[in-house]
Amino acid sequence: MSAATVTAGTPSNMSVTLTDWAYDDTGAKIIAGAIPEPGSAALAMGGALVLGAAGLRQWRKRKSATAKNVGDLIAS
C-alpha cells in the first residue's frame, strides 16, 4: 500500500511527501481499466448531444405554448 501527502500551493511551491510504497515483483501483468475506442466514445457523445438537443427543442416548444396560453387568457 502506498500513501502520499500533497501540499497545495503554486506550481513552483508544491510538495509531495511519500511515506510508504509498494511494488509487485511477481511478474504479473498490470491490468488497466477498459478504455473505449475513440470511435465508440465519439458515437456516445454524439448520441448524448442529439438527445440533449431534442430535449431542449421540446422544452422550448412547451415554454412557447404555455406563454401563448397565458397571453390568450390575459387578452380575453
N, C-alpha and C positions, 0 to 999 in steps of 0.2 A: 504494500500500500504506500502511496506517496502523499505527501502533504506539502503545501506551499503557502506562504504568506505573501500577499501582494499589497504594497502600499501605493495608494493612488497619488498622483501628482502630475506635474507636467511631464511630457515625454523625456525631457532631459533629466528629470528628477524622480524617476520611477525606480522602485526597488523590489526585488523578489528574493525571498529567503526560503531555501529548500531545507526542510527539517528531516525528511526521510525519503527514501526512494526504493523502488523495487525493479527487478528485471527478471526476464524469463530466459533461462539457459537450457530449456528442454529441447529446443529446435522446432517447437510447434509453430505453425503459421499464425500470423496475426490476422484475425478476421475483421474486416471492415464492414460497416453497415451497407445496406443496399443503396446504391446510387442510381437513380433513373437515367436513362439515356436522354440527351438533350432534346431529341425529337418528341419523346413522350412528355417531358416536362413542358415543352412549348405547347403541345396539344392540350395539356391540362390547364395551363394558364390561359390559352385562347378560349377554351370552353368556359372558364370562370368569367372571363371578360364578356363573352356573349350573354351568359346568364345574367350578369350584373347589368348589362345594357338593356336587356329585355325587362328586367325588374324596374329599372329607372324609368323606362318608357311607360310601363303600366302605372307606376306611381304618379307620373306627371299627368297621364290621362285621367286618372281618378281625381287628382287635385283640381284639374281644369273643370271636370264635370261638376264637382262639388261647388266650385266658385260660380259656375253658371247657374246652378240651382239656387244658391243664396242670392244671386243677383236678381233672378226671377221673382223670388219671394219679396225682396225689398221693393222692386218696381211695381208690384201689384198691391 
